C-alpha cells in the first residue's frame, strides 16, 4: 500500500509524542516530536509534573446506580456533605434548557443529547489566564488548553442551553483597554467566532444594555484582525488583503487544506494571503457596524464602511479567479504587492475549497460570483456530498479521500454557509445543509455513541477524536432552529431589535432591522406544532413556507429594511 508510512521516535519519548500522529497518514505530521503549532521547541520531558488521581475500580451491580463526587479547588477547601453536593448538581442540571422538540425533530433527540452531554463534560480546570485560574470549556479533554475558534462554537452552543456559560466564555476570550498584553485570547486558528457569538447573544436579548457594554472589547478583537492596533501585522501587504499566518500556522482551522499545505511546503507563508482572513474582516466589520448603529457611534460606522469597501475591492481585484469560479490565495512580493494567484504546477487554482467560497459569507461578491459559488456548493459532483459540504471541491486534482479536512465534512464552516443562505433567501438549501448534517450525525452517534470531529465522505463514518464537542455544535443549533418551539433564527445581515413568544409558543412577534443588500432574505420561527399558522409583515400578509409542522420560514424582499413580524394561529 503506497499510503503506508513508518515513523520513528526516540526510545523513552512516547509519552511526549502526540498520540494522534502515530496513525495520521498525512506527511504534515511526519515529525513525531514536533509541537502542533510549531510555535515552541520540540517536546521533551521538562521539569515539573502532572498529577493523575486514579479512581480505583467501582463495582456496580446490574440495574443499579452509584454516584461519586469529585472536588477540584484552588487552595484549601471546606468539603460539603453528600447531600449538599447532590443539591449543587441538581441545581446546575435543572438550570439547563430542556430538550423539548416538535414531533418532526424527536428522531434527533438522542444524538443531540449525546453531543450536549459531551460539550458540557469537556470542561477542564485549572487553566491560567492573565494572572488567574479559570474554568475552560474545551473541544475535547485531550486538549486541556484554550482554543479560540472552537471556543466560539462552544459559546454558540451554550447559548442554546446555558446562556450564563455563553457569557462567561465570551468574557474569557475578550480583552479590555487596561490589558496591554493582548487584544483577544488566541490559541489555535484565529477565526473570530466569538464576534458571531456576540451577535447572536445581542439578537436574543430585548434589553441589550449589558451586552452593549462588551462593544469596545469586541472591537479590540476586530481591530487586531483588521491590522489596526497592538502592533498587528495582519494588514502588512499593500494589496489591502489580510493574513494571520504571522500568528498561527492555520488561518481557517482547516489544517491540511491544499493551498495552505502547499504554501508551507514551498515556504511562501510570509508572502501569502488566504481568502478567509480578508472575508472575516469584512463580515465582522458589518457585524460591528450594526452594534455601532445601536450605540450611535457615527465615526466607528464610517470606519467600518471604509474597511468593508477597501478589503472587498482587494478581493475583487486580486483574488477572484474567473476561470474556476473560486477566490484564490494571493502571492505577494517583498514589497507587499500582490503578484499572482496561487496555482499548482499544472496551472490549477489550489483554492477550490471552502476557503475559496468565503467572500459569499462576507457578502462581498457580485451576483455573478454568488451564482457560481452557489452552484459549486449545491453540486453533488463538486462540494456537496451525502454527509454535507466538503472542505475541498471533489473535482479538484488535489482532492483526496483520507485527509484530515480534505476528503471529509466538518460542521463548523457549514454553519457560516447556513447563516448566509438565510441572508440570501435560499431556504431550501439552508434546510438541505442542516437536514443532511442531522441525518448523518444521527446515523453515526446511534451506531457508535461517539461524537467525532468530522464525517468521512467516502464511508459516511465519523473520524478522529471520539468525544469531540467544539466544532460539531452546529448540530444542536440546527436541531433547535428547525424543531424547538420558541426558536427564532436569522442570517448575518439581520439585527433583532426585539422578539417575543407567548407562554405556550403559539404566537410570536419581532422587530428586525436588515442591513444587507440582497434581493431577498429569510428568517425562521419555530412554534408549537399542534397548530397551523399565519404571518403578517408590517401589517400585511407575509410570504412564508411551513417547512415542518410548526416551523415557519418567512422570506422578505431586500428592500424591507425594517420589519415587524407577527406569527399567530391560523
C-alpha positions in Angstrom: 0.0 0.0 0.0 1.6 3.2 -1.2 -0.1 5.2 1.6 1.7 3.2 4.4 4.1 5.4 6.5 6.7 4.4 9.0 7.5 6.7 11.8 10.4 6.6 14.3 10.8 8.4 17.5 13.3 8.2 20.4 13.1 5.4 23.0 11.5 6.8 26.1 9.8 9.7 24.3 6.5 8.0 23.6 4.9 10.0 26.4 6.0 13.2 24.7 4.6 12.2 21.3 1.1 13.5 20.3 -0.6 10.1 20.1 -2.8 11.1 17.1 0.3 11.4 14.9 1.2 7.8 15.3 -1.6 6.8 12.9 -2.1 10.0 11.0 -1.4 9.2 7.3 -0.6 12.8 6.3 3.0 13.7 5.9 2.4 17.0 7.6 2.6 15.1 10.8 5.8 13.2 10.0 8.0 14.5 12.8 6.7 12.8 15.9 8.2 15.2 18.4 7.2 18.5 16.7 4.6 20.5 18.5 1.2 21.0 17.0 1.7 24.7 16.0 5.5 24.7 15.6 5.5 27.7 17.8 7.6 26.1 20.6 10.7 23.9 20.8 10.3 20.2 20.2 8.6 18.4 23.0 10.8 16.8 25.8 10.4 15.8 29.4 11.0 19.0 31.3 10.8 19.9 35.0 7.6 19.8 36.9 5.0 17.0 36.9 1.4 16.1 36.1 -0.7 14.8 38.9 -3.0 12.0 38.0 -5.6 10.9 40.6 -6.5 7.3 40.0 -10.1 6.3 40.8 -9.9 2.6 41.7 -12.4 0.1 40.3 -16.0 0.8 41.2 -18.2 -2.3 41.1 -21.8 -1.6 40.3 -24.4 -4.4 40.1 -26.7 -4.6 37.1 -29.7 -2.3 37.1 -28.3 -0.2 40.0 -26.5 3.2 40.1 -23.6 4.5 42.1 -22.6 8.2 42.4 -19.1 9.5 43.1 -18.3 13.2 43.8 -15.0 14.8 42.9 -13.9 18.3 44.1 -11.3 20.4 42.4 -10.2 23.6 44.2 -7.6 26.3 44.2 -6.0 26.1 47.6 -7.8 24.7 50.7 -11.5 24.0 50.6 -14.2 23.0 53.1 -15.7 19.8 52.0 -19.5 19.5 52.0 -21.9 16.6 52.7 -23.1 14.2 50.0 -26.5 15.8 50.2 -25.0 19.3 49.6 -23.0 18.1 46.6 -26.1 16.4 45.2 -28.1 19.7 45.5 -25.3 21.6 43.7 -25.5 19.0 40.9 -29.3 19.2 40.7 -29.4 22.9 40.7 -27.0 23.0 37.7 -28.8 20.3 35.9 -32.2 21.9 36.3 -30.9 25.2 35.1 -30.4 23.8 31.6 -32.8 24.4 28.7 -34.7 21.1 28.3 -34.9 19.1 25.1 -38.5 19.6 24.1 -38.6 19.1 20.3 -41.5 19.2 18.0 -42.6 15.8 16.6 -40.6 16.0 13.4 -37.4 16.6 15.5 -37.8 13.9 18.0 -35.8 11.5 15.9 -32.7 13.6 16.5 -33.1 13.9 20.3 -30.8 11.0 21.3 -27.9 12.1 19.0 -28.3 15.7 20.2 -28.3 14.6 23.9 -25.1 12.8 23.4 -23.5 15.8 21.9 -24.8 18.2 24.5 -23.5 16.0 27.3 -20.1 15.9 25.6 -19.9 19.6 25.3 -20.8 20.1 29.0 -18.4 17.4 30.2 -15.5 18.7 28.1 -14.6 21.1 30.9 -11.1 21.5 32.3 -9.6 23.3 35.3 -7.3 24.9 36.0 -6.1 26.9 33.0 -4.0 30.0 33.6 -5.3 33.2 32.0 -3.6 36.6 32.6 -2.9 36.1 36.3 -5.8 33.9 37.3 -7.0 30.3 37.1 -10.2 29.8 35.0 -12.6 27.0 34.1 -12.4 26.3 30.4 -14.8 24.6 28.1 -12.6 22.8 25.6 -13.4 20.9 22.4 -12.1 17.7 24.0 -10.3 16.8 27.2 -7.3 15.7 25.3 -6.8 19.4 24.6 -6.6 20.8 28.1 -5.8 24.3 26.6 -7.5 27.3 25.2 -8.8 27.0 21.7 -10.1 30.2 20.1 -12.4 29.2 17.3 -13.6 26.0 18.9 -14.5 28.1 22.0 -16.6 30.4 19.9 -18.7 27.4 18.7 -19.0 26.1 22.2 -20.2 29.6 23.2 -22.8 29.4 20.4 -24.0 26.0 21.7 -24.1 27.2 25.3 -26.4 30.0 24.2 -28.9 27.3 23.3 -28.8 25.6 26.8 -26.9 27.7 29.3 -26.7 31.4 28.4 -24.7 32.3 31.6 -21.9 30.0 30.5 -22.0 31.5 27.0 -21.5 34.9 28.6 -18.6 33.5 30.7 -16.9 32.1 27.5 -17.2 35.4 25.7 -15.8 37.3 28.7 -12.9 34.9 29.0 -11.7 35.4 25.4 -12.1 39.2 25.2 -9.6 41.7 26.4 -10.1 45.2 27.6 -8.4 48.6 27.4 -6.4 48.0 30.6 -4.8 44.8 29.2 -1.6 45.8 27.5 -0.7 42.2 26.7 -3.3 41.0 24.1 -6.3 42.2 22.2 -8.1 38.9 22.5 -7.2 35.4 23.8 -5.6 33.5 20.9 -4.7 29.9 20.8 -5.3 27.9 17.6 -6.9 29.2 14.4 -7.8 32.9 14.6 -11.3 32.5 13.2 -13.3 35.2 15.1 -16.3 33.0 16.1 -16.7 34.9 19.3 -17.8 38.0 17.4 -20.6 35.9 15.8 -21.4 34.6 19.3 -21.7 38.2 20.4 -24.1 39.0 17.6 -26.3 36.0 18.4 -26.4 37.0 22.1 -27.5 40.5 21.2 -30.2 39.2 19.0 -31.7 37.1 21.8 -31.9 39.9 24.4 -34.6 42.5 24.2 -32.7 44.6 26.9 -29.3 44.8 25.3 -27.9 47.2 27.8 -25.4 44.8 29.5 -24.3 43.2 26.2 -23.7 46.6 24.5 -21.0 47.2 27.2 -19.0 44.5 25.5 -18.7 46.6 22.3 -15.3 48.2 23.0 -13.8 44.8 23.9 -15.2 43.1 20.8 -13.9 46.0 18.8 -10.4 45.3 20.0 -10.7 41.8 18.7 -11.8 43.1 15.3 -9.2 45.9 15.2 -6.4 43.4 15.7 -7.7 41.2 12.9 -8.0 44.2 10.7 -4.4 45.2 11.4 -5.2 48.4 13.3 -3.9 48.0 16.9 -1.3 46.5 19.2 1.3 46.0 16.5 -0.9 43.7 14.5 0.7 42.6 11.2 -2.4 41.2 9.6 -2.6 44.2 7.1 1.1 44.3 6.3 0.6 43.9 2.5 -0.1 46.9 0.2 -2.8 45.0 -1.7 -5.4 45.5 1.1 -5.7 41.8 1.7 -5.1 40.5 5.2 -3.3 37.4 6.6 -3.0 35.8 10.0 -0.1 33.5 9.1 2.3 35.5 11.4 0.3 34.3 14.4 -0.6 30.7 13.7 0.1 28.1 11.0 -3.6 27.6 10.3 -5.7 30.6 9.2 -9.1 28.8 8.9 -8.9 25.7 11.1 -8.7 23.5 8.0 -5.2 22.0 8.8 -4.5 20.2 5.6 -6.3 22.5 3.2 -4.4 22.1 -0.1 -3.3 25.7 -0.7 -2.1 26.1 3.0 -0.3 22.7 2.9 1.4 23.6 -0.4 2.3 27.1 0.8 4.2 25.7 3.8 5.9 23.1 1.6 7.2 25.9 -0.6 7.9 28.2 2.4 5.7 31.0 1.0 3.7 31.7 4.1 5.3 35.2 4.7 4.1 36.3 1.3 0.6 34.7 1.1 -2.9 35.9 1.9 -5.7 33.3 2.2 -9.3 34.3 1.4 -10.9 33.7 4.8 -8.8 36.3 6.7 -10.0 39.2 4.5 -13.5 37.8 4.4 -13.8 37.6 8.2 -12.6 41.2 8.4 -15.4 42.3 6.1 -18.1 40.3 7.8 -17.0 41.3 11.3 -16.9 44.9 10.2 -20.5 44.6 9.1 -21.5 43.0 12.5 -19.8 45.7 14.5 -21.4 48.3 12.2 -24.8 47.1 13.4 -23.8 47.4 17.0 -22.3 50.8 16.4 -25.6 51.8 14.8 -27.4 50.9 18.0 -24.9 52.9 20.1 -25.0 55.9 17.7 -21.2 55.7 17.1 -21.1 57.5 13.8 -17.3 57.7 13.4 -17.0 53.9 14.0 -19.7 53.3 11.5 -17.8 55.3 8.9 -14.6 53.4 9.6 -16.3 50.0 9.3 -17.8 51.0 5.9 -14.3 52.1 4.7 -12.8 48.8 5.8 -15.5 46.8 4.0 -15.0 48.8 0.8 -11.2 48.6 0.9 -10.9 44.8 1.6 -13.8 43.9 -0.7 -12.2 45.8 -3.5 -8.9 43.9 -2.9 -10.6 40.6 -3.0 -12.2 41.6 -6.3 -9.0 42.9 -7.8 -6.6 40.2 -6.8 -8.4 37.1 -5.6 -11.3 36.2 -7.9 -10.5 33.5 -10.4 -13.0 33.8 -13.3 -11.8 30.5 -14.8 -12.6 28.2 -11.9 -15.2 30.4 -10.1 -13.4 30.4 -6.7 -11.4 33.1 -4.9 -7.7 32.4 -4.7 -4.8 32.6 -2.2 -2.7 35.5 -3.4 1.1 35.6 -3.5 2.9 38.9 -2.7 6.4 40.1 -3.3 8.9 41.5 -0.7 7.4 45.0 -1.3 4.0 43.8 -0.2 2.5 44.0 -3.7 0.1 41.2 -5.0 1.8 39.5 -7.9 -0.1 36.2 -8.6 -2.9 33.9 -7.7 -1.6 30.6 -6.1 -1.7 27.7 -8.5 0.0 24.3 -8.8 2.5 23.3 -11.4 -0.3 22.4 -13.8 -1.9 25.9 -13.5 -4.8 24.7 -11.4 -6.0 27.1 -8.7 -5.2 25.5 -5.4 -8.2 27.1 -3.6 -11.2 25.2 -5.0 -12.1 24.8 -1.3 -14.2 26.0 1.5 -11.8 28.9 1.8 -12.3 29.8 -1.8 -16.1 30.5 -1.3 -15.7 32.6 1.8 -16.5 36.1 0.2 -20.1 34.9 -0.2 -20.2 34.7 3.6 -18.8 38.1 3.8 -21.4 39.5 1.4 -18.5 40.7 -0.8 -19.5 39.1 -4.1 -21.2 40.2 -7.3 -24.4 38.5 -8.4 -22.4 36.5 -11.0 -19.9 35.3 -8.4 -22.7 34.5 -6.0 -24.4 32.3 -8.6 -21.2 30.4 -9.4 -20.3 29.8 -5.8 -23.8 28.6 -5.1 -23.5 26.2 -8.0 -20.3 24.8 -6.5 -21.9 24.4 -3.1 -25.0 22.8 -4.3 -23.4 20.4 -6.8 -23.2 16.8 -5.8 -20.2 16.4 -8.1 -18.3 19.3 -6.6 -18.8 20.5 -3.0 -21.9 18.7 -1.7 -21.8 15.1 -0.5 -24.1 12.6 1.2 -22.8 13.9 4.6 -22.6 17.6 3.8 -20.4 20.2 2.2 -16.8 19.0 1.5 -13.9 21.1 2.6 -12.4 20.6 -0.9 -14.1 20.5 -4.3 -14.3 16.8 -5.2 -13.4 17.6 -8.9 -10.1 19.2 -7.9 -7.0 17.2 -8.8 -5.8 17.5 -5.2 -8.9 16.2 -3.6 -8.2 13.0 -1.6 -10.3 10.6 0.4 -8.3 10.1 3.5 -7.1 13.5 4.7 -8.0 15.4 7.9 -10.2 18.1 6.3 -9.5 17.1 2.7 -12.0 14.3 2.0 -14.1 14.9 5.0 -17.1 17.1 6.1 -16.8 19.3 9.2 -19.8 21.1 10.6 -18.3 24.4 11.6 -17.8 26.3 8.3 -21.2 24.9 7.2 -22.8 26.9 10.0 -21.5 30.1 8.3 -22.8 28.9 4.9 -26.2 28.1 6.5 -26.5 31.6 8.0 -25.5 33.0 4.6 -28.3 31.1 2.9 -30.8 32.8 5.2 -29.3 36.1 4.1 -29.8 35.1 0.5 -33.4 33.8 1.0 -32.0 30.3 -0.1 -34.2 28.5 2.5 -34.3 25.2 0.6 -30.5 24.9 0.5 -30.3 26.1 4.1 -32.6 23.3 5.1 -30.7 20.8 3.0 -27.4 21.7 4.8 -29.0 21.3 8.2 -31.0 18.1 7.4 -28.1 16.4 5.7 -25.9 17.0 8.8 -28.6 16.0 11.3 -29.3 12.7 9.5 -25.6 11.9 9.1 -24.8 12.7 12.7 -27.8 10.6 13.9 -26.6 7.6 12.0 -23.1 7.8 13.4 -24.0 8.6 17.0 -26.7 6.0 17.2 -24.3 3.4 15.9 -21.1 4.3 17.9 -22.3 6.6 20.7 -19.3 8.8 19.8 -19.2 12.5 18.8 -16.5 12.6 16.3 -14.7 15.6 14.8 -15.9 15.0 11.2 -17.7 12.7 8.8 -15.8 10.9 6.0 -17.3 11.5 2.6 -16.4 8.0 1.2 -17.6 5.9 4.2 -20.1 8.3 5.9 -18.4 7.4 9.2 -17.2 9.7 11.9 -13.5 10.1 12.5 -10.7 11.3 14.8 -11.3 12.3 18.4 -14.4 10.4 19.6 -15.5 12.7 22.5 -15.3 15.9 20.5 -17.6 18.9 21.1 -16.5 22.3 19.8 -16.7 22.3 16.0 -19.6 19.8 16.0 -22.0 22.0 17.9 -23.9 23.3 14.9 -25.9 20.0 15.2 -27.5 21.3 18.4 -28.1 24.7 16.8 -29.7 23.3 13.7 -31.9 21.0 15.6 -33.3 23.9 17.7 -33.5 26.1 14.6 -36.0 23.8 12.9 -37.6 21.7 15.6 -37.6 23.5 19.0 -40.6 25.7 19.6 -39.5 29.1 20.8 -36.5 29.5 18.5 -36.0 32.4 16.1 -33.2 32.3 13.6 -31.9 34.9 11.2 -28.9 35.4 8.9 -25.9 37.6 9.5 -27.3 40.7 7.9 -30.2 41.0 10.4 -30.3 42.6 13.8 -33.2 41.6 16.0 -34.4 44.6 17.8 -36.8 42.6 20.0 -38.7 39.4 19.8 -41.2 37.5 22.0 -43.0 34.2 22.1 -46.1 33.8 24.2 -46.0 31.2 27.0 -47.3 28.3 25.0 -45.2 29.1 21.9 -48.3 29.6 19.7 -47.7 33.3 18.9 -44.6 35.3 18.0 -43.8 38.9 17.3 -40.5 40.6 16.4 -39.0 43.8 15.2 -35.9 43.3 12.9 -33.6 45.6 11.0 -32.0 44.4 7.8 -28.5 45.7 6.8 -27.9 43.6 3.7 -28.3 44.4 0.0 -29.6 41.1 -1.3 -32.7 40.7 -3.4 -34.4 38.8 -0.5 -33.7 37.4 2.9 -35.3 34.9 5.2 -35.9 34.2 8.9 -37.1 31.0 10.7 -39.7 30.9 13.5 -40.5 27.6 15.3 -43.8 27.3 17.2 -45.9 24.6 18.8 -46.5 22.0 16.1 -50.1 21.3 17.1 -51.4 24.2 15.0 -51.2 25.9 11.6 -50.0 29.5 11.4 -50.4 32.7 9.5 -47.9 35.5 9.1 -48.1 39.3 9.0 -45.2 41.5 8.0 -45.6 45.3 8.6 -49.4 44.7 8.9 -49.7 42.8 5.6 -49.8 39.1 4.7 -46.3 37.7 4.7 -44.6 35.3 2.3 -43.8 32.1 4.2 -43.3 28.4 3.9 -44.2 25.8 6.5 -41.0 23.7 6.4 -42.1 21.2 9.1 -45.2 21.4 11.2 -44.7 24.4 13.4 -41.6 25.6 11.5 -42.3 28.8 9.6 -39.8 30.2 7.1 -40.6 33.8 6.3 -39.0 35.5 3.2 -38.8 39.2 2.9 -37.9 41.5 0.0 -34.5 43.0 0.2 -36.0 46.5 0.1 -37.7 45.9 3.5 -35.1 47.3 5.9 -37.3 47.4 9.0 -39.9 44.8 9.6 -42.5 44.0 12.3 -43.2 40.3 12.1 -46.3 38.6 13.6 -46.9 34.8 13.6 -50.2 33.5 15.0 -52.6 30.6 14.9 -54.5 30.4 11.6 
